[in-house]
Amino acid sequence: MTDKPKLPRSDARRRLRKLAELSLLIPLMGFAFFLTPLIDAFTSDGDAAATPIAIAGYIFGAWAFLIVATLIISRLLVAHVPSD
C-alpha cells in the first residue's frame, strides 16, 4: 500500500493556491479562443479560406478543450483540498 507522503501544511496550501490561480486562466483562454473567429469574420477579405464548417469545427473543438481542461483542474482541486 503506497500512501501519498504528507506535505507540510504550507506546501499543501501553496499547491492549492496555485491550482486555484490556474483555474482562473480557463475563462481567459475561452475568451481568446472564441474571439479569434469573430475577429477573422470581420477582417477577412472575403476569401473562402474560412468556411462555416471549419469555423463551427474550431468553435466546438475549443469548447471541448475548455470542458476537458475544466474537468482536469476541478479534479485536481478536489484532490488537493485538505480533509480536516
N, C-alpha and C positions, 0 to 999 in steps of 0.2 A: 504494500500500500504506500503509494507515494503521495504524501500531502504537500501542498504548496508551502514553502517556507514563509513564516510570518514576517512581514516587513515591519520596520519601526513605524509607529503611527504617523510621523511626519512624512515619511516616504509614501505611505498609502494615501494620505491626504493630497500630497503633491501630484501623484499619478491620477487621482480622481479629478483634481482641478484641471490638469492638462487634457484629460478626456472631455471634460465639460467645455473647455475652450475650443477643442477640436470640433465639438458638435455645433458650435456657433458658425463654423465655416460652411456647413451644408446649405443653409439658406442663401449665403452669398454665392456659392457655386451654382445653385439653381438660378439665381438672378442672372449670372453671367452666361449660363448655358441657354436660357430662354431669351435673353436679349440679343444674342447673336443672329438668329434668324430674322428677328424684327428689323435689325439694322440692315441686314442684307436685302430684305424685301424693299426697303425704301431707297437704298443706294445702288441697286443693280442697274445695269444699262439695258435691261430687257432681254438679256441672253437667256437661253433655255438651259443654262447650266444647273439652275436650282429648280427642279421640277417639284410639283406639290407632293409627290410620293417621297422624294428624297427629304423634303422638309419635314413631312409627317414622320418619317423614319428617324430623323435626327431628334425630333421633339420627344417621341416615345422612347428612344434609346436613352436620352438624357434623363427622362423621367424615371425609367427603370434603374439607371445608375444611382440616382438620388435615393430611391427607395431602398436599394441594397446597401448603400452607404449609411443610411439612417438606421437600418436594421443592425448592421455591424456595430456602429457606435453605441446604440442603445443596449445591445447585449453586453458590450464591454463595460458600459457604465453600471449596469445592474450587477455584473460580476465583481466589480471593484468597490461596491458600497459596503462599508463595514456593517456587520450584523449585530453590533452591540447597542 
